[in-house]
Amino acid sequence: MDKNQCNAEEIILQLREVDVPLGQGQIIHQVCKGLKELEAENLRLKRAMMDLTVDNLVLEDTVKAKG
């Protein structure tokens, strides 16, 4: 499956996320820009989490080797 393809649940979730701002009078361009910014922040946080996970595994291995 292509990484840009979404399943039905993901599409419904995204539509629900944009429904509220659109109902408050925001235009589609503003809502899409906000979603893209959130996606970029989510990616940045996922990468940071992966880095910390790797660091944690290295530290655990070091402690086990010394013990």
N, C-alpha and C positions, 0 to 999 in steps of 0.2 A: 504494500500500500504506500502511495506517495505521502510524504510527510505533510503536504499541504491539504490532504483530504481529511475531512472530519466525518465522524459517525453521526447518526441522527441526534443522539443525546447532546453532543457538543454543539451542533448547529442550533438546537432548541435553546440551550443555555446562552449562547451568544445572542440570539434574537431577544431573549428575555432581558439580557443586560442592556441592550440598546433601546428597548421599549420605553423605559422610564425616562431617560434623557430626551428622547424624541417627544414624549408626551409633555415634557416641560418646555418645549419650544426650541430645543437645540436642533441645528441642522445636521444632516447625515455626515457631512464633512467633519464637523466638530466631534461627533461621537466616534467616528472611525479613527480620527487622530488620537483621541483619548485612549481607545482600545489598543492602538499600535504602541503608544507610550507604555501602557500597562504590560503588554507582551514583552517589550524590550526590558523593562524592569524585572519581570518574572524570569527572563532568560539570564539576566545578570545575577539574580539571586540564586538561581539553580547552579550556575557555574561556581559561585562562591561556596555554596553548600558542598559541591563535589570536591572543591579544593580542600575544604575543612575536613571532609570525610577521609580523603587521602592522607592528610596530615595526621589525623587521629589514628588511622591504621598503622602508619609508620611509627608513631609514638608507642602504640600497643606492642608492636613487634620488638621495639627497642627494650621496653620494660620486660617482656618475656625473655629476651635474649640475656639480659643482665641477671634475671632472677633464677 
